[in-house]
Amino acid sequence: MRIKNIFSFIFLLAACAELAIGRVYDERLSIYGINLSLIISFVFFLTAVFLLSSIKKIILTRSKIILFGFFILLLIVNPILWLVYDIYEYGFLKFLNFILITVPISIIITEKFKYQDVKNIFLILLGVVFLLLFFALTGIFETPRPDGRISILGGGPIIFGRWMGFGVLALFFLPFKRMYLPRLCFILIFIIYCLISGSRGPFISLFVIFTLYLFLNFRKIFLRLSVLFLLLVAVFFGTNISNDLSELGRTDRVFLNVAKRGGSNQSTQTRYELVDRSYELMKKHPFGIGAGNWQIKANELDPTHLMAHEYPHNLLFEIINEYGLLAGILLLILILHVTYSSFAKMLNHYYSRSSLYPFLFYLWIFLLLNAMLSGSLNDSRLLFVTASCVLIINPLILKDSE
């Protein structure tokens, strides 16, 4: 039993490292000629195989059938599509990393994890957020960018903003014992760094999450805050605050279209073009084009206006375009099912102080919004991990806390 617990703990550490890195091999993590990502991946695969082989029986539920069916469909369909539409390095690595990292972690979570395992994996990931914050504060491993936005270890500003948003939700919704003041201080710091990352998706998603939280839990306060918000909007547009805001450097990008009142909407216009091109691609190739082929096929539709992006910045469109309409429908069913299940479980255990379901519900919505605003399949690994936690059969509560 002790050896099994040790393997489980090592797996947690390695799995969290893989979720943070997102790749089996990352050339950026080489120190003195030794690539740390390969060592982490070796430990991860070793412990994952051990845990997968220890699963004696899989109890299939409707939820698991949807999740596992989605994984199996991608695994079957994609190689066939590659044979038809060709295969490139970007698509191969993206699909390989998803299959080797996200899929085994999701299966192990649904079949082996209990309350403390789920809590521990998110606490370890919270430690990753503190590490990224430390790097941002000190400038260690920060990658310089011409636009001044934050990039740590080669990861883009959007990724950094998402991690800061995750930190806010973890400190706010995970069941901690006291420590109210330190949590509040770090929540504010995470929000500030989410803002100055210059990425609108994570910040807007956080705003939606806490608006939803207030509406579900404090409706009277929500109505008052709504009135206050409308007053602030009136002040914003009736004064020079919007002009001052547009001069705050990296923060102005978050409020770009609002602060400049539509005067600069390049990023938003790009999103419209990505959606339009994805829709046209879906009509022409309803059965998919294979992982990593979106940019090539999208540019074939209009050679006079080439897309610089490798993916459509929307998880649902990416799945539909690259893996086919059937995979997209299955993903949509999974999204609706997990959203309903997480919300229902949160309400069922509303009075349990140890319940993890409030955190899982709001984290799921946060990650889902980010995946639809600017996400890809490989970037959505934490989304599938959260879904797997929601689909665990045993309740994620401590019974003595009811």
N, C-alpha and C positions, 0 to 999 in steps of 0.2 A: 504493500500500500504506500510506503514511504517513497519508493522508487517511482511509482505512478504519479504521486503528487509532485515530485521533483521534475519529472518530464512535463507535467501539465504546466508548472510554473515557468519552466524554460520555454515551452511553447508560447505562453502568453507574451513573454518578453520578445521572442523572435517574431511572433505574429504582429505585434504592435510596431516593431521596427520595419517589417515588410509593408505594413499599411502606411506607415509614414513615408518610406522611400518610394514605394509604388513600382519598383522594378526588381527583378531577380538579380540583375547586374547593373550597377551604376558607376560609371567611370569617375564621377565626381568624388567618390568616397575612398580614394586611394591615399594612404599615408605611408611614407617611406617605402613605396613600391608594393605595399600590401593593400589589396582591395577589401575593405571591410564588408561591402555588400555581399561578396561571395561567401565569406565566413558566416554572415547572418543567414543567408539563404540556405547554406548547408545545414546549419542547426535547425532552421525552420522546417526544411523537408524531412530531416531525420525525426524530429518530434512529431510532425504532422502524420507521417507514415505510421508511427507508433500509436498515436491516438486513433487514426482511421482504422487500423487493424484491430483495435480493441473494441470497436463497435460490433456487438454481437447480433443486434436486431434493430432494424429501422422501422419505427412505427409511422406509417404513412398517414398523414392527414390531408385534408383539402389544401391547406396552406402549403405544406411541404411539396405536394404534387405540383402546385403552380411554380414554386421556386425552383425545384429540381428539374421540372419540365423545361423551364426557361433555359437553365444551364445546358441541358442535354440538347435542346434544339439548336442553340448556338454552336455547340460542339459538332453536331452533325452537318448543319447547313453550311457553315463557313468554309470548310475545305472544298466542298462542291463548288461554291461560288468562286473560290480562288482558281479552281481549274478552268472556269469559264472566263473570268475577268482578269486573271493574272494576280500575282502576289508581289508585294513590295516590302522592304525592310520595316518601314514604319508600321504597317498593318500587322505584319508578323509579330513584331515585338509587343505591340499593344494587345493583341489577342492572347499571346503566350503569357504575358504578365497577369492578365485577368484570369486565365485558366489555372495558372500555377499558384496564384496568391489568393484571389478573392474566393474562388470556388471551394478549395479545401477548407479555408477558414470558416466559410458559411456553413458547410456540412458539419464540421466539428462543433460549431456553436449550437446548431439545432439539435444535435444528438448527444453531446457530452456536457454542455455547459449548464451550470446551476447559478443560483443567485450570486454567490460570492465571485464566481468566475466572470460573470457579466460585469459586475461592479469593478472588479480588478482590471479588466481590459480597458475600461474607460478611464480609470484612475491612472493607468500607465500612459494612455494617450494624452491625458491631461498633463502629465509630466513632460511629454513632447512639446506641448504648447508653452510651458514655462521655459523649456530649453530654447525654443524659437524666440520667445520674448527676450531672453538673455542675450541671444545673438543680435537681435535688433537693437537692444539698448547699448550694447558694447561695440557694435559694428563688426563683430567677428563673423567670418564666413558670409558677410553681406556682399552680394554681387552688384556692382555699380550699374545703374541704368541711366540712359540719357534723359528720361522723363522724371528722374528723382524718386520713383516709386520703390517700395521695399521689395527686395528679392534676396532670400536666404538660401544658401547652398544651391544656387541655380534654379530654385523653385520660383515660379512667377508670383506677382503681387496678389493674384486671385487666390492662389493656394494659401499664401500667408494669411490673407483676410479670412478665409474659411477656417483655418486653424484658430485664429483669434475668436471667431464666432463660436466655434466648438468650445473654447475655453470659457466663454461667457455662459453658455448653456449648462456646461458641466458644473461650474461653481454655483449656479443659481438653482438647478433642478436636482442634482444628485443629493441623496440623503446624507448630509454631513452632520456631525454632532457639534453644534455651536460654531465657533470661529466666524461669527457674523461680520465683524469689522474687517479682518484680513480678506475674507471673501469679497466683500463689497469693494475694497480698494483695488483688488486685482480685476474684478469685473469692470470697473471703470477704466483701468489701464488697458485691458483687452479691447474694450469698445473704442478707446482712443486710437489704438494701433490698427484696429480694423478699419477705422475711418481714414487714417493717414496712409494706409496701404494704397488708397486711390481706387479700390475696386468697389463698384456699386452693388454687385450681386450679394456678397456677404452682408453688407451693411443694411441694404433694403430687406433682406431676408430676416435679419435680427429684428428690424422694426416691425415686420409683419408678425413674427413670433410673439413678441411682447404685446402687440395689439390684440392678438388672438388670446393670449393668456389673460389679459385684463378683461376682455369681453366674456370669457368663459367663467372667470372667478370673481370679478368685481364689476358687475354691470353698472351699478350706480356710479362708481368711480370712473368707469369707462365713458359714460355719457358726459360727465363733467370734463374729463380730459379731452374728449372730442371737441367740446366747445372751446376749451383752451387752445387746442391745436388749430382750430379754424381762426381764432384770434391771432395766433402766431403767424399763420399763413397770410392773413390780411396785413399784418405789420411787415412781413417779409417783402411782399410785393408793393407795399405803399411807401417804403423807405429805401435808403441806399444800402441796406444790409446785403442785398443780393450782389451788388457790385463789390462790396468789401469781401464777401465770401469767395468770389471768383479769383481773388488775389492771394488766397491762403496756400498756394502751392499744390501739394499732393491732394489736399482735401477737396479742392474745387472740382476734381474729376468726378467725385461721388455725387455732387449736386450740379453736374455740368449743364444739363438741359434746363434745370430750374433756375440756377443762378444767372445763366445767360439768357434766360427766357426764350429758348429755342434758337439762339444765335449760333450755337455750336453743338451739333448733334451727330457727329461723325460716327461715334460708337453705336448709338441707337440706330442710325441708318444702316450700319453694317449688319446689325441683328435682323432687321427687316429683309435685307438682301439674302442673308443666310436662310431664313425661313422660306422665302420665295423660291430660292434655288433648290432647297430640300423638298419642297412640295412638288416642283416640276420633276425632280429626280424620282420621287415616289411614283408619279404617274407613268414615267417611262420605264422604270425598273421596279415593279411592285414585288418581285421575288428577291430583291437585294443585289448587291454588287460585290460583296466581300469586304472584310475588315480592312480599313486603311485606304480604300479606293474612292472615298467621297470626293476629295478635292479634284482628282483626275476626271471623274465622270461629271462632276458639277461644272467644270470648266469646258467640257466638251459640249454642254448645252448652250453655252454662250462664249465662244472664243474671243469676242470683242470686249468682254468684261470679266477678266479672270479673278477668281477668288484666292486670296492669299492664305486663307485658313485651311488647315488640314482636316477639320471636322466641323460639323454644323453648330457647335456650341449649344446643343440641346440634346439631351440623352435620348428622348423618345424618337426624334428625327434621325439620330445616328443609328439607332437600332433598326428602324424601319428601312432606312436607305441602304445600310450595309448588310443587314441580315434578313430583310424581307418583312412584308406587312404582317405575316403571321407572328413573327417574333415581337413586333411592335404591339400587336393586340395582346399577346401574352404578358408583355411587360406592363401594359396599361391595366390589365386585370390584377397583376401582382401589386401595382401601386395602389389601386382602389382597395384591395383586400387588406394590405398592411395598414393603410390609413384607417380603415374601419376597425381592424383588430386592435391597433394600438390605442385608439380613442376609447373603444369599448372596455378594454382591460384597464385603462386609466380610471374610467368611471367606476368599474366594479371594485377597484381597490382604492377608492378615493380617500378613505379614512385610515389607510395604512401609512404610517410615517416612514416606513422603510421601502415603500414601493418604488421600483425603478421605472414604472410605466409613464409617469409624467415626463421624466427626462427622455425616454425613448420616443414618446409621441412628438414632443416639440423638436427633438433632434432630427427625427425622421422628416418632419415638415421643413425644417431648415435645410437639410441636405437635399431634399427633393426640389425645393425652390432653386437652389444653386445649380442642381443638375439640369434644370430646365432653362435657366438663364445663361449658364456658361459652363456646361459640363460635358464630359465624355465618358465612355464606358470604363476606362481604366481609372479616371478621376473619381468615379462613383463607387469605389471599393468600400468606403465607409458607409455608404448608403445601403449596400447589400448586407454588410455586417449588422447594421441596425435592424434591417428587416429580419435577419436571421434570429436576432435576440427577441424580437417581438413574437416570432413564430415558435419559440420554445414552449413545449407543452406545460411543464410545471410552472406555477405562478412565481414571478420574480419578486417575492416579498418575504419578509421574515414573519412567521406566523404570530410570534409573541408581541408584534407591534400593532396588531389589529385593535 
